[in-house]
Each structure stands twice: as C-alpha cells, then as structure tokens.
Amino acid sequence: MFISEAFAQTAPAAAGPESSLMSLLPLVLMFVVLYFIMIRPQMKRQKESKAMIDALAKGDEVITSGGMIGRISKLGDTYMHVEVASGVEIQIQRGAVVQVLPKGTYGK
C-alpha cells in the first residue's frame, strides 16, 4: 500500500581503463598545483634561512625573532651572545635570528 514496488535496474556499462585515469586526473592536478603554490616556496624559504644561520659570524648585525637588534659578540654551535647595548649581552639560540642587517646599520 504505502511502499511502491521496486524494479531491478540494469547495471551500468563497465568503465574502461581510460575513464578511470580521467577520473584521477583532477586529483593529480590538484596535488601538482599544491606543490608549486605551497610546498616548494616553503622549502625554498627554509633552505635560505638555514644558509643564513650557518653563515653567521662574529660582528654581524642581526634582528632576532623577538625584534631585538644587536651585534654578535660570541658564537657557539647552538647559542650565541648578542650585544644589544654597550656592555649588555643576551644569549640566544642561533635559530632565533630572523635577518642579518647590512654592516653599519646598528650604530652605537
């Protein structure tokens, strides 16, 4: 009475191998675009940052991630001393350096 009769439907034709490849094409294309827009630039920035941190030397003028500007007075493997004022040194990690300034920018 309330339930209509169900009729069997014929199965759709089997999809060929080319149609299954075409259905994966948008997914592959999306990953390629994601790589070139997000992943590749991020890896490039990380590589440049690592090269900058490895090239730090005594006397370089730097900006830390906290926004302090100073001159490197001592360098270690993981830590360094930065002179932020005359006679005032802070110890920071090498990775906390955001930017190396041109010589003469930080004056006393």
N, CA, C and O atoms as a GROMACS GRO file, in nm:
protein
  432
    1MET      N    1   0.079  -0.119   0.000
    1MET     CA    2   0.000   0.000   0.000
    1MET      C    3   0.084   0.127   0.000
    1MET      O    4   0.077   0.208  -0.092
    2PHE      N    5   0.165   0.144   0.106
    2PHE     CA    6   0.246   0.265   0.114
    2PHE      C    7   0.383   0.250   0.047
    2PHE      O    8   0.448   0.350   0.016
    3ILE      N    9   0.427   0.129   0.024
    3ILE     CA   10   0.558   0.104  -0.036
    3ILE      C   11   0.537   0.072  -0.183
    3ILE      O   12   0.462  -0.019  -0.219
    4SER      N   13   0.607   0.148  -0.268
    4SER     CA   14   0.594   0.120  -0.410
    4SER      C   15   0.681   0.001  -0.447
    4SER      O   16   0.776  -0.032  -0.376
    5GLU      N   17   0.649  -0.060  -0.554
    5GLU     CA   18   0.725  -0.177  -0.596
    5GLU      C   19   0.860  -0.133  -0.651
    5GLU      O   20   0.870  -0.032  -0.720
    6ALA      N   21   0.963  -0.211  -0.620
    6ALA     CA   22   1.097  -0.181  -0.668
    6ALA      C   23   1.126  -0.268  -0.788
    6ALA      O   24   1.101  -0.388  -0.787
    7PHE      N   25   1.179  -0.208  -0.889
    7PHE     CA   26   1.215  -0.283  -1.008
    7PHE      C   27   1.367  -0.284  -1.020
    7PHE      O   28   1.434  -0.184  -0.991
    8ALA      N   29   1.419  -0.394  -1.062
    8ALA     CA   30   1.564  -0.408  -1.079
    8ALA      C   31   1.608  -0.325  -1.198
    8ALA      O   32   1.542  -0.323  -1.302
    9GLN      N   33   1.718  -0.259  -1.180
    9GLN     CA   34   1.772  -0.180  -1.289
    9GLN      C   35   1.892  -0.252  -1.348
    9GLN      O   36   1.957  -0.332  -1.281
   10THR      N   37   1.918  -0.224  -1.472
   10THR     CA   38   2.034  -0.287  -1.534
   10THR      C   39   2.159  -0.218  -1.485
   10THR      O   40   2.158  -0.098  -1.458
   11ALA      N   41   2.265  -0.292  -1.473
   11ALA     CA   42   2.392  -0.238  -1.426
   11ALA      C   43   2.451  -0.148  -1.534
   11ALA      O   44   2.437  -0.177  -1.653
   12PRO      N   45   2.517  -0.038  -1.494
   12PRO     CA   46   2.580   0.048  -1.594
   12PRO      C   47   2.695  -0.027  -1.663
   12PRO      O   48   2.750  -0.123  -1.609
   13ALA      N   49   2.727   0.018  -1.780
   13ALA     CA   50   2.834  -0.047  -1.856
   13ALA      C   51   2.966  -0.033  -1.780
   13ALA      O   52   2.989   0.069  -1.715
   14ALA      N   53   3.050  -0.132  -1.789
   14ALA     CA   54   3.179  -0.130  -1.720
   14ALA      C   55   3.266  -0.019  -1.777
   14ALA      O   56   3.273   0.000  -1.898
   15ALA      N   57   3.331   0.054  -1.688
   15ALA     CA   58   3.416   0.164  -1.730
   15ALA      C   59   3.548   0.111  -1.782
   15ALA      O   60   3.606   0.018  -1.725
   16GLY      N   61   3.595   0.168  -1.889
   16GLY     CA   62   3.723   0.127  -1.946
   16GLY      C   63   3.838   0.187  -1.867
   16GLY      O   64   3.816   0.273  -1.782
   17PRO      N   65   3.960   0.143  -1.895
   17PRO     CA   66   4.076   0.195  -1.821
   17PRO      C   67   4.100   0.345  -1.843
   17PRO      O   68   4.149   0.413  -1.754
   18GLU      N   69   4.065   0.397  -1.962
   18GLU     CA   70   4.088   0.539  -1.987
   18GLU      C   71   3.994   0.626  -1.905
   18GLU      O   72   4.031   0.738  -1.868
   19SER      N   73   3.875   0.581  -1.876
   19SER     CA   74   3.784   0.662  -1.796
   19SER      C   75   3.825   0.664  -1.649
   19SER      O   76   3.802   0.764  -1.580
   20SER      N   77   3.886   0.556  -1.600
   20SER     CA   78   3.934   0.557  -1.462
   20SER      C   79   4.054   0.651  -1.447
   20SER      O   80   4.070   0.715  -1.343
   21LEU      N   81   4.138   0.659  -1.550
   21LEU     CA   82   4.251   0.753  -1.547
   21LEU      C   83   4.200   0.897  -1.552
   21LEU      O   84   4.255   0.986  -1.487
   22MET      N   85   4.098   0.919  -1.628
   22MET     CA   86   4.042   1.054  -1.639
   22MET      C   87   3.977   1.098  -1.507
   22MET      O   88   3.973   1.217  -1.477
   23SER      N   89   3.927   1.003  -1.432
   23SER     CA   90   3.866   1.040  -1.303
   23SER      C   91   3.973   1.074  -1.199
   23SER      O   92   3.944   1.148  -1.105
   24LEU      N   93   4.095   1.023  -1.213
   24LEU     CA   94   4.205   1.055  -1.122
   24LEU      C   95   4.280   1.182  -1.163
   24LEU      O   96   4.354   1.238  -1.082
   25LEU      N   97   4.261   1.226  -1.284
   25LEU     CA   98   4.333   1.343  -1.334
   25LEU      C   99   4.310   1.469  -1.251
   25LEU      O  100   4.408   1.538  -1.221
   26PRO      N  101   4.189   1.504  -1.211
   26PRO     CA  102   4.172   1.624  -1.126
   26PRO      C  103   4.245   1.615  -0.993
   26PRO      O  104   4.298   1.715  -0.943
   27LEU      N  105   4.248   1.497  -0.934
   27LEU     CA  106   4.317   1.478  -0.806
   27LEU      C  107   4.467   1.497  -0.822
   27LEU      O  108   4.531   1.564  -0.741
   28VAL      N  109   4.524   1.440  -0.927
   28VAL     CA  110   4.667   1.454  -0.953
   28VAL      C  111   4.700   1.600  -0.984
   28VAL      O  112   4.800   1.653  -0.936
   29LEU      N  113   4.617   1.664  -1.064
   29LEU     CA  114   4.638   1.804  -1.098
   29LEU      C  115   4.632   1.893  -0.974
   29LEU      O  116   4.708   1.989  -0.964
   30MET      N  117   4.545   1.862  -0.881
   30MET     CA  118   4.533   1.939  -0.757
   30MET      C  119   4.661   1.926  -0.674
   30MET      O  120   4.706   2.026  -0.617
   31PHE      N  121   4.720   1.807  -0.665
   31PHE     CA  122   4.844   1.789  -0.590
   31PHE      C  123   4.961   1.861  -0.657
   31PHE      O  124   5.048   1.914  -0.587
   32VAL      N  125   4.964   1.864  -0.789
   32VAL     CA  126   5.071   1.934  -0.860
   32VAL      C  127   5.062   2.084  -0.832
   32VAL      O  128   5.163   2.149  -0.804
   33VAL      N  129   4.943   2.139  -0.839
   33VAL     CA  130   4.924   2.282  -0.811
   33VAL      C  131   4.960   2.312  -0.665
   33VAL      O  132   5.024   2.413  -0.638
   34LEU      N  133   4.919   2.227  -0.572
   34LEU     CA  134   4.950   2.245  -0.430
   34LEU      C  135   5.102   2.246  -0.408
   34LEU      O  136   5.152   2.325  -0.329
   35TYR      N  137   5.173   2.159  -0.478
   35TYR     CA  138   5.318   2.153  -0.464
   35TYR      C  139   5.382   2.284  -0.507
   35TYR      O  140   5.465   2.339  -0.435
   36PHE      N  141   5.343   2.335  -0.624
   36PHE     CA  142   5.407   2.455  -0.676
   36PHE      C  143   5.363   2.583  -0.605
   36PHE      O  144   5.438   2.680  -0.604
   37ILE      N  145   5.246   2.584  -0.545
   37ILE     CA  146   5.198   2.705  -0.479
   37ILE      C  147   5.238   2.709  -0.332
   37ILE      O  148   5.268   2.816  -0.280
   38MET      N  149   5.238   2.596  -0.263
   38MET     CA  150   5.262   2.598  -0.118
   38MET      C  151   5.392   2.528  -0.075
   38MET      O  152   5.471   2.587  -0.001
   39ILE      N  153   5.415   2.408  -0.118
   39ILE     CA  154   5.524   2.328  -0.065
   39ILE      C  155   5.661   2.377  -0.114
   39ILE      O  156   5.753   2.392  -0.034
   40ARG      N  157   5.674   2.401  -0.242
   40ARG     CA  158   5.803   2.441  -0.299
   40ARG      C  159   5.852   2.575  -0.245
   40ARG      O  160   5.968   2.584  -0.207
   41PRO      N  161   5.768   2.680  -0.239
   41PRO     CA  162   5.818   2.807  -0.181
   41PRO      C  163   5.858   2.795  -0.034
   41PRO      O  164   5.953   2.859   0.009
   42GLN      N  165   5.786   2.712   0.042
   42GLN     CA  166   5.819   2.693   0.184
   42GLN      C  167   5.955   2.625   0.198
   42GLN      O  168   6.034   2.663   0.284
   43MET      N  169   5.983   2.525   0.115
   43MET     CA  170   6.112   2.457   0.120
   43MET      C  171   6.224   2.553   0.080
   43MET      O  172   6.333   2.547   0.136
   44LYS      N  173   6.198   2.641  -0.015
   44LYS     CA  174   6.297   2.739  -0.058
   44LYS      C  175   6.329   2.836   0.056
   44LYS      O  176   6.446   2.868   0.079
   45ARG      N  177   6.225   2.884   0.127
   45ARG     CA  178   6.247   2.974   0.240
   45ARG      C  179   6.326   2.907   0.351
   45ARG      O  180   6.413   2.969   0.412
   46GLN      N  181   6.296   2.780   0.379
   46GLN     CA  182   6.369   2.707   0.483
   46GLN      C  183   6.516   2.692   0.446
   46GLN      O  184   6.604   2.705   0.531
   47LYS      N  185   6.543   2.665   0.320
   47LYS     CA  186   6.681   2.648   0.274
   47LYS      C  187   6.758   2.780   0.286
   47LYS      O  188   6.873   2.780   0.328
   48GLU      N  189   6.694   2.892   0.249
   48GLU     CA  190   6.759   3.023   0.260
   48GLU      C  191   6.784   3.059   0.406
   48GLU      O  192   6.889   3.115   0.439
   49SER      N  193   6.689   3.028   0.495
   49SER     CA  194   6.705   3.058   0.637
   49SER      C  195   6.819   2.977   0.697
   49SER      O  196   6.897   3.030   0.776
   50LYS      N  197   6.829   2.850   0.661
   50LYS     CA  198   6.936   2.765   0.712
   50LYS      C  199   7.072   2.815   0.664
   50LYS      O  200   7.169   2.815   0.740
   51ALA      N  201   7.081   2.856   0.538
   51ALA     CA  202   7.207   2.908   0.485
   51ALA      C  203   7.246   3.036   0.557
   51ALA      O  204   7.364   3.057   0.585
   52MET      N  205   7.149   3.123   0.587
   52MET     CA  206   7.179   3.248   0.658
   52MET      C  207   7.230   3.218   0.799
   52MET      O  208   7.326   3.279   0.844
   53ILE      N  209   7.166   3.125   0.868
   53ILE     CA  210   7.207   3.093   1.006
   53ILE      C  211   7.344   3.027   1.008
   53ILE      O  212   7.424   3.053   1.098
   54ASP      N  213   7.373   2.943   0.909
   54ASP     CA  214   7.505   2.880   0.903
   54ASP      C  215   7.616   2.980   0.871
   54ASP      O  216   7.732   2.959   0.909
   55ALA      N  217   7.583   3.090   0.803
   55ALA     CA  218   7.683   3.188   0.762
   55ALA      C  219   7.704   3.299   0.865
   55ALA      O  220   7.780   3.392   0.839
   56LEU      N  221   7.640   3.291   0.981
   56LEU     CA  222   7.657   3.395   1.083
   56LEU      C  223   7.802   3.399   1.130
   56LEU      O  224   7.867   3.296   1.145
   57ALA      N  225   7.851   3.521   1.154
   57ALA     CA  226   7.988   3.538   1.201
   57ALA      C  227   7.990   3.645   1.309
   57ALA      O  228   7.897   3.724   1.324
   58LYS      N  229   8.099   3.646   1.384
   58LYS     CA  230   8.117   3.746   1.490
   58LYS      C  231   8.121   3.884   1.426
   58LYS      O  232   8.189   3.905   1.325
   59GLY      N  233   8.048   3.980   1.485
   59GLY     CA  234   8.044   4.116   1.433
   59GLY      C  235   7.926   4.143   1.342
   59GLY      O  236   7.901   4.259   1.308
   60ASP      N  237   7.852   4.039   1.302
   60ASP     CA  238   7.733   4.060   1.219
   60ASP      C  239   7.625   4.129   1.300
   60ASP      O  240   7.608   4.103   1.419
   61GLU      N  241   7.552   4.216   1.235
   61GLU     CA  242   7.440   4.285   1.299
   61GLU      C  243   7.313   4.213   1.260
   61GLU      O  244   7.286   4.192   1.141
   62VAL      N  245   7.233   4.173   1.361
   62VAL     CA  246   7.118   4.086   1.336
   62VAL      C  247   6.992   4.138   1.404
   62VAL      O  248   6.997   4.219   1.496
   63ILE      N  249   6.879   4.088   1.355
   63ILE     CA  250   6.749   4.110   1.419
   63ILE      C  251   6.703   3.972   1.468
   63ILE      O  252   6.704   3.876   1.392
   64THR      N  253   6.661   3.965   1.594
   64THR     CA  254   6.613   3.838   1.649
   64THR      C  255   6.464   3.824   1.626
   64THR      O  256   6.397   3.920   1.585
   65SER      N  257   6.411   3.705   1.652
   65SER     CA  258   6.267   3.682   1.636
   65SER      C  259   6.187   3.763   1.736
   65SER      O  260   6.067   3.786   1.715
   66GLY      N  261   6.247   3.808   1.844
   66GLY     CA  262   6.181   3.893   1.941
   66GLY      C  263   6.183   4.040   1.904
   66GLY      O  264   6.121   4.122   1.972
   67GLY      N  265   6.253   4.074   1.796
   67GLY     CA  266   6.257   4.211   1.749
   67GLY      C  267   6.376   4.291   1.798
   67GLY      O  268   6.385   4.410   1.771
   68MET      N  269   6.468   4.227   1.871
   68MET     CA  270   6.586   4.299   1.920
   68MET      C  271   6.693   4.307   1.813
   68MET      O  272   6.714   4.212   1.737
   69ILE      N  273   6.759   4.420   1.808
   69ILE     CA  274   6.868   4.442   1.714
   69ILE      C  275   6.998   4.444   1.793
   69ILE      O  276   7.006   4.508   1.898
   70GLY      N  277   7.098   4.374   1.743
   70GLY     CA  278   7.225   4.371   1.813
   70GLY      C  279   7.337   4.321   1.725
   70GLY      O  280   7.318   4.288   1.608
   71ARG      N  281   7.456   4.317   1.784
   71ARG     CA  282   7.576   4.271   1.714
   71ARG      C  283   7.625   4.143   1.781
   71ARG      O  284   7.632   4.134   1.904
   72ILE      N  285   7.658   4.044   1.702
   72ILE     CA  286   7.705   3.916   1.755
   72ILE      C  287   7.843   3.935   1.815
   72ILE      O  288   7.935   3.986   1.750
   73SER      N  289   7.857   3.894   1.943
   73SER     CA  290   7.987   3.907   2.010
   73SER      C  291   8.055   3.772   2.030
   73SER      O  292   8.178   3.763   2.025
   74LYS      N  293   7.978   3.666   2.052
   74LYS     CA  294   8.034   3.531   2.066
   74LYS      C  295   7.942   3.434   1.993
   74LYS      O  296   7.820   3.449   1.994
   75LEU      N  297   8.003   3.334   1.931
   75LEU     CA  298   7.926   3.235   1.856
   75LEU      C  299   7.958   3.096   1.906
   75LEU      O  300   8.074   3.062   1.926
   76GLY      N  301   7.856   3.015   1.926
   76GLY     CA  302   7.872   2.876   1.960
   76GLY      C  303   7.799   2.790   1.857
   76GLY      O  304   7.751   2.842   1.756
   77ASP      N  305   7.791   2.660   1.882
   77ASP     CA  306   7.723   2.571   1.788
   77ASP      C  307   7.573   2.596   1.785
   77ASP      O  308   7.513   2.603   1.678
   78THR      N  309   7.512   2.610   1.903
   78THR     CA  310   7.367   2.628   1.909
   78THR      C  311   7.325   2.763   1.967
   78THR      O  312   7.215   2.810   1.941
   79TYR      N  313   7.413   2.824   2.046
   79TYR     CA  314   7.382   2.952   2.109
   79TYR      C  315   7.483   3.057   2.068
   79TYR      O  316   7.593   3.025   2.023
   80MET      N  317   7.444   3.183   2.084
   80MET     CA  318   7.536   3.293   2.057
   80MET      C  319   7.503   3.409   2.150
   80MET      O  320   7.392   3.418   2.203
   81HIS      N  321   7.599   3.496   2.169
   81HIS     CA  322   7.581   3.615   2.252
   81HIS      C  323   7.566   3.734   2.158
   81HIS      O  324   7.646   3.755   2.067
   82VAL      N  325   7.462   3.811   2.184
   82VAL     CA  326   7.435   3.930   2.104
   82VAL      C  327   7.442   4.052   2.195
   82VAL      O  328   7.377   4.056   2.300
   83GLU      N  329   7.521   4.150   2.156
   83GLU     CA  330   7.533   4.273   2.233
   83GLU      C  331   7.424   4.368   2.184
   83GLU      O  332   7.428   4.414   2.070
   84VAL      N  333   7.327   4.397   2.273
   84VAL     CA  334   7.214   4.482   2.237
   84VAL      C  335   7.233   4.626   2.280
   84VAL      O  336   7.166   4.716   2.229
   85ALA      N  337   7.324   4.651   2.373
   85ALA     CA  338   7.360   4.785   2.416
   85ALA      C  339   7.504   4.779   2.465
   85ALA      O  340   7.560   4.670   2.477
   86SER      N  341   7.562   4.890   2.491
   86SER     CA  342   7.700   4.892   2.536
   86SER      C  343   7.714   4.818   2.669
   86SER      O  344   7.662   4.862   2.772
   87GLY      N  345   7.783   4.705   2.667
   87GLY     CA  346   7.804   4.624   2.787
   87GLY      C  347   7.689   4.532   2.822
   87GLY      O  348   7.696   4.463   2.924
   88VAL      N  349   7.584   4.527   2.741
   88VAL     CA  350   7.469   4.439   2.768
   88VAL      C  351   7.463   4.331   2.661
   88VAL      O  352   7.443   4.359   2.543
   89GLU      N  353   7.481   4.206   2.705
   89GLU     CA  354   7.477   4.093   2.613
   89GLU      C  355   7.364   3.999   2.651
   89GLU      O  356   7.336   3.978   2.769
   90ILE      N  357   7.299   3.944   2.550
   90ILE     CA  358   7.198   3.841   2.574
   90ILE      C  359   7.243   3.715   2.501
   90ILE      O  360   7.311   3.721   2.399
   91GLN      N  361   7.203   3.603   2.556
   91GLN     CA  362   7.235   3.475   2.493
   91GLN      C  363   7.109   3.422   2.426
   91GLN      O  364   7.005   3.408   2.491
   92ILE      N  365   7.118   3.392   2.298
   92ILE     CA  366   7.003   3.342   2.223
   92ILE      C  367   7.044   3.221   2.140
   92ILE      O  368   7.163   3.194   2.120
   93GLN      N  369   6.945   3.149   2.092
   93GLN     CA  370   6.971   3.038   2.000
   93GLN      C  371   7.000   3.095   1.862
   93GLN      O  372   6.951   3.202   1.826
   94ARG      N  373   7.078   3.022   1.786
   94ARG     CA  374   7.111   3.068   1.651
   94ARG      C  375   6.985   3.076   1.565
   94ARG      O  376   6.974   3.164   1.479
   95GLY      N  377   6.891   2.987   1.588
   95GLY     CA  378   6.768   2.985   1.509
   95GLY      C  379   6.676   3.103   1.535
   95GLY      O  380   6.580   3.123   1.461
   96ALA      N  381   6.704   3.182   1.638
   96ALA     CA  382   6.622   3.298   1.670
   96ALA      C  383   6.655   3.418   1.584
   96ALA      O  384   6.588   3.521   1.592
   97VAL      N  385   6.758   3.407   1.501
   97VAL     CA  386   6.795   3.517   1.413
   97VAL      C  387   6.702   3.516   1.292
   97VAL      O  388   6.688   3.414   1.225
   98VAL      N  389   6.640   3.630   1.267
   98VAL     CA  390   6.545   3.642   1.156
   98VAL      C  391   6.612   3.705   1.035
   98VAL      O  392   6.584   3.666   0.921
   99GLN      N  393   6.698   3.801   1.059
   99GLN     CA  394   6.757   3.875   0.948
   99GLN      C  395   6.896   3.924   0.985
   99GLN      O  396   6.922   3.962   1.100
  100VAL      N  397   6.985   3.923   0.887
  100VAL     CA  398   7.118   3.981   0.904
  100VAL      C  399   7.115   4.118   0.838
  100VAL      O  400   7.081   4.130   0.721
  101LEU      N  401   7.151   4.221   0.914
  101LEU     CA  402   7.146   4.359   0.864
  101LEU      C  403   7.277   4.393   0.792
  101LEU      O  404   7.381   4.332   0.819
  102PRO      N  405   7.273   4.490   0.702
  102PRO     CA  406   7.398   4.537   0.639
  102PRO      C  407   7.488   4.601   0.745
  102PRO      O  408   7.440   4.658   0.843
  103LYS      N  409   7.618   4.592   0.723
  103LYS     CA  410   7.715   4.649   0.817
  103LYS      C  411   7.690   4.798   0.834
  103LYS      O  412   7.664   4.870   0.738
  104GLY      N  413   7.697   4.845   0.959
  104GLY     CA  414   7.679   4.986   0.988
  104GLY      C  415   7.535   5.026   1.015
  104GLY      O  416   7.510   5.142   1.047
  105THR      N  417   7.441   4.933   1.004
  105THR     CA  418   7.301   4.967   1.030
  105THR      C  419   7.279   4.990   1.180
  105THR      O  420   7.211   5.084   1.220
  106TYR      N  421   7.336   4.902   1.260
  106TYR     CA  422   7.322   4.912   1.406
  106TYR      C  423   7.439   4.995   1.457
  106TYR      O  424   7.552   4.946   1.463
  107GLY      N  425   7.414   5.117   1.493
  107GLY     CA  426   7.522   5.204   1.539
  107GLY      C  427   7.517   5.226   1.688
  107GLY      O  428   7.412   5.214   1.751
  108LYS      N  429   7.632   5.259   1.744
  108LYS     CA  430   7.639   5.290   1.887
  108LYS      C  431   7.675   5.433   1.906
  108LYS      O  432   7.687   5.478   2.020
   0.00000   0.00000   0.00000
